[in-house]
């Protein structure tokens, strides 16, 4: 039987990831109620950082072998330029691996340069891994179709070197494009949605939808202030934030949240949790902080939105906790649609805020009389090639969907970005929703 020491390093990394993942499950099941908030927060963050780094180690070894080891037998291997290249690749991989630890040590009112650099490298790392794998697969398919088996032939050295060079060039170009795209202000997308049983006095009511701002390592006060200015310029009747506002504890990042106090929607500003709020392990403090800025959390509850023109006309605005609260066994939280819609009957229009599209799907299975659901979470994939994964993992990906005759779902692609300050194949968005009766 092969011992652990005899396993290749890739296998050891996978085993380590499995051990960390198992410890995460144990922590969620048996320790969550026994640990104080700060210990629980640090343990969860540390476990997640170690888990992702263990998995990344497999890819990092492949990157090193493809971009460095491949060229060690060439004539340029002893040159000073090659030495600089090795240092550059090592630093690139080190920064990519360190990105997951920045949320533990480097969160403030504005992002640190190190955090921006680390998450940029993480985005480039994902793109590079994709191209190395794709080009390698194409090469193997070519060999198979050409009947060359696996033996090297004369002239293969240049082709072997071409693969990593091409992958690196494509990665650099797409990384720059992604950075430039994400640095632009969110686009304002105006959408008209008919809402069954919406009173005629509330026709043309304007709702601004924000989602996935992710205040933390790479998004700070300046970005949030820009978003708030754009929202105020739209003059919405209602503003809703459907989760993933922050990746950090409320007290640590409080100064960055202050611009939210400038939102002045006459019918209120409302918030529901996303999965990342539960990763902070600080939801109660977030609720109190948001209330101090006149942002009302909807914690499995609803409010009546009354028409400014007639007090007898109203619709039900409800919000549910994110489903990740159930996975994490977060005390006092979890998606409870029955509680959230208590008092909301089919006689009046129902609008539901639910962070994840899968929660929207579950909600409609239980209450098909919901007229409109507003979600986020997917980021539109945020960067290539993650777009395909986000599309396959979510029942509703991005944009407007009609489900049945009188029900619509709108999924925001996100107002900012998570971690990586990049957008490829997606665009940050502030959604202006015009409700039609």
Secondary structure, 3 states (H helix, E strand, C coil): CCCHHHCCHHHHHHHHHHHHHHHHHHHHHHHCCCCCHHHHHHHHHHHHHHHHHHHHHHHHHHHHHHHCHHHCCCHHHHCHHHHHHHHHHHHHHHHHHHHHHHHHHCCCCCCCHHHHHHHHHHHHHHHHHHHHHHHHHHHHHHHHHCCCCCCCCCCHHHHHHHHHHHHHHHHHHHHHHHHHHHHCCCEEEEEEEECCCCCHHHCCEEEEEECCCCECCCCCHHHHHHHHHHHHHHCCCEEEEECCCECCCHHHHHHHHHHHHHCCCCCCEEEECCHHHHHCCCHHHHHHHHHHCCEEECCCEEEEEECCCCCCCEEEEEECCCCHHHHHCCCCCCCCHHHHCCCCCCCCCEEEECCCHHHHHHHHHHCCCCCEEEECCCHHHCCCCHHHHHHHHCCCCCEEEECCCCCEEEECCCCCCCCCCCCCCCCCEEEEEEEEC
